[in-house]
Amino acid sequence: MKHIPSVLAAVGALGLLLLSAGCDSMSVAVTAIGYVKDHASEYSRLICDKDFTAAAELHHPEFVWHPKSGKKLSGQPAIDGFLASLKGISKMDTFYFYVHKAESMDEKTIVLDVTMQAHTIENPMQLVYSNVIWKAKMAWRKTDISEWKLANITEVSERVQGDSPPKGIKPL
């Protein structure tokens, strides 16, 4: 009987460790940055699945998209424009975000410094693959107690065909 408190403490510590560290795809978001990374991962998956309607629902209504060499758009035109720019990447097979840095600007805004990668299949018969890669800042805005919406994408580099993904960082 006297060992029960120490066993319960050990089980509680193990549970806390699993929640905070996670196990790759089994992780549980317990911080705002964790929630945002989960939403960014879901967004990437929806784009991979070519479910642009569901991806559009993750955007904040006042979403702003600023392409590196282009006009800044906001609202529905920005959502439509960004998603159309992804649809326009010829032969895109999969889409990933590589998060270099996540920073909480305030309690309602988190910015991710990312590399975006559209993996393309140039010639499936000869197994010729390529990438379109660019860097961006993604701002996510808290809209509810645990709901985060994509509020801004500012592309900080040109989209480059044939570049390699960053080394040492797993995609979301």
N, C-alpha and C positions, 0 to 999 in steps of 0.2 A: 504493500500500500504506500509506503513512504517513497517509492521510486516513481509513482504516477506523475507528480508535478515535473520531475526532470524529463520524463518521456514526453509529456505534453509540450514542454518547452522546446525539446529537440524537434518534434514534429512541426511545431509552429515556426521555428527557425528555418527548417527545410522548406516549408511552404512559402515563407517570405523570400527565401533565396530563389526558389523557382519562379515566383512572380516577378522579382526584380531582374533576374538574369535572363529568364526565358530559355527556351531550347529551340533555337532557330525558328521554324515555322510554328512551334508550339508556344511561343512567347505570349504573355498577357500584358497589355499596356496598362501601366499603373501611373504614368506621368503624362503630362500634356504632350511632350515631345514623342512619347511612345504612341499616343493616340494619333498624332499627325503622321508619324511614319507608317502606322497601320493604314490610314486613309490614303496616303500616297501609294502604298503598295497595292491597295484595292484599285486605285485609279489606273495604275500601270497595268494591272491584270485585265481590267475592262477594255483598255486600249488594245492589249494583245488579243483579246477575244473579239475585237472589232465591234464592241457594244458601245458605240459612241453616244447613244441615247442615255444609257445608265451613267456613263462617264460625265456627261453634261450635267447630270443631277448633283454631282459632287462640287460644282462650281458655285461660288457665292453669287447672288444676283447682280452685284456691282463688280464682278470680276473684271480685271484689267490685264490685257496682254500687250506687251511691248516687244515686238520682234527686234532683233539686233539692227537690221536695216529695213525699217518699215515704220509705218504710222502706228502710234499707240491707239488701241481700241478699248472700249469699256462696255460693260453690260452684255446683252445677248450677242451683238456683233463680235465682241471679243471671244466669247465662248465658241460661236460658230466659226470664227476665223482661225482660232488655234486648232480646233479639232479638224477643220478642213485642211490645215497645213500638214497635219499628221496623215490624214487620208491621202493626201497628195504625194506622200513619199512612195515612190515607185517600188513595188515588189517587197513592201514591208512585211516581215514575218512575225517578229516579236518587238516589244518595246520595254525598255527598262529605265529606272532612275538609279543612279549611284549617288548616295548622299555623302558629301565631303564634310559638311558641318550643319548642325541644327542649332538654332539660336532662338531663345525666347526673347522677343522684343518687349513684350508686356504680357499681362495675364491672358490677353485675348488674341495675340498675334505671334506666330512662330514662323521663322524663315528658314528654309532649307537651301543650302548651296548644293546644287546637283549637277551631274553630267547626265544628259539625256541621250539615250542610244536607241536608234531604230535599226534593228538587225534586218538586213535585206538578203533575199535570195536572187542573185543575178542570173544564174543558170542552173536550174535544178538537175539537169541531165549530167552536167560536168561538175556538180557540187561546188559551184563558185558562189561564195558568200561575200558580203560587204557590210558596212555600217554607215549610218549617218549619225554624227555625234556633235553635240553642242552643249555649252555650259549655260546654266540659268539659275535664277533665284526664284524660288516658289514661296509665296507667302500664304499661309493658312490662317483663317480667322475663325475664332470660336463663336458659334451662333447659338449654342445651347449648352447644357451642363456637360455633355460629352460629345457634342457634334461640332465638327470642324469642317469648314468649306474652303475650297481653293479660291483665294481672293486675288492673287496676282501671279503672273509669270513674266519675269523680265529676262529676256535672252541676253546674256552678256558676251557671247561669242557667236560667230557665224556658224551655220550648219555646214559641216565638212563631210564630204563623201569619202569613204574608204579609211577613215581614221580608226584607231584602236581604242577599246574601252579602257578606263583607268585600271591600273594594276593594284592589287591588294585590297580592293573594296568590293564587297558582294553587292549585287543589285538588289533593290527592294523587290 
